[in-house]
Amino acid sequence: MLGIIITQFVVLWAVIDPIGSVPVYLSQTQHLTLKQRRKVALKAVAIASGVLIFFLVAGQLLLEAMQIPLPAFQAAGGLVLLLFALTMIFGESKPEQEQKLTQDISHSELADLAVYPLAIPSIASPGAMMAVVMLTDNHRYSVVDQAITAGVMVAVLFVSLLLLLSATTIQKWIGNIGAAIISRVMGLILAAVAVNNLLQGIKDFYI
């Protein structure tokens, strides 16, 4: 059980990437007061949590309504996660990518900043949405297992909130280079998990 929890934590940490969101948060809130920064952080994590919980609860139901077998989704999800992981390893790091996406919205309202780019796609990334669906497969995991996954996800999101609230201090410690290095290491771990999901989905589809 402990091994499963650790594996899920690593996967969710990799796809949510709390540390990678810190430079994005700092770049978009540098003109705000401390109180406004805290509001943006709280709203962003709350919105991201709602999106991921929706996919955790209803993601598989939507797939079944569209008559898409879960092994096919698992294989597709594994492939997408692999591509996502490869961009983390070989492409621009997550902080660099998202800072470019946000160069034109530096004067947006607080709510806009919380939704984009912080909640989506920084915290609740497409990879995170797919990951929570695959980790809560109704055919492979019991209600207890899915509740544990939900708890792990909430724990990662809570850590994300703490990191955002402590962003200024963290930035002084690791800098953008440190965040980029961590993002690439997590990308390598995510690539291994993604390949496993891809092969498992292909195997289950033909059995």
GIZIMO-V846736 format. One record per helix or strand. SS is the DSSP state (helix for helix, strand for strand). FROM is the first residue (numbers start at 1). TO is the last residue. If there is no record, write none. Layout:
BEGIN
SS:FROM:TO + SS:FROM:TO
END
This chain:
BEGIN
helix:2:16 + helix:18:29 + helix:34:65 + helix:70:90 + helix:94:101 + helix:110:123 + helix:126:134 + helix:143:165 + helix:167:206
END
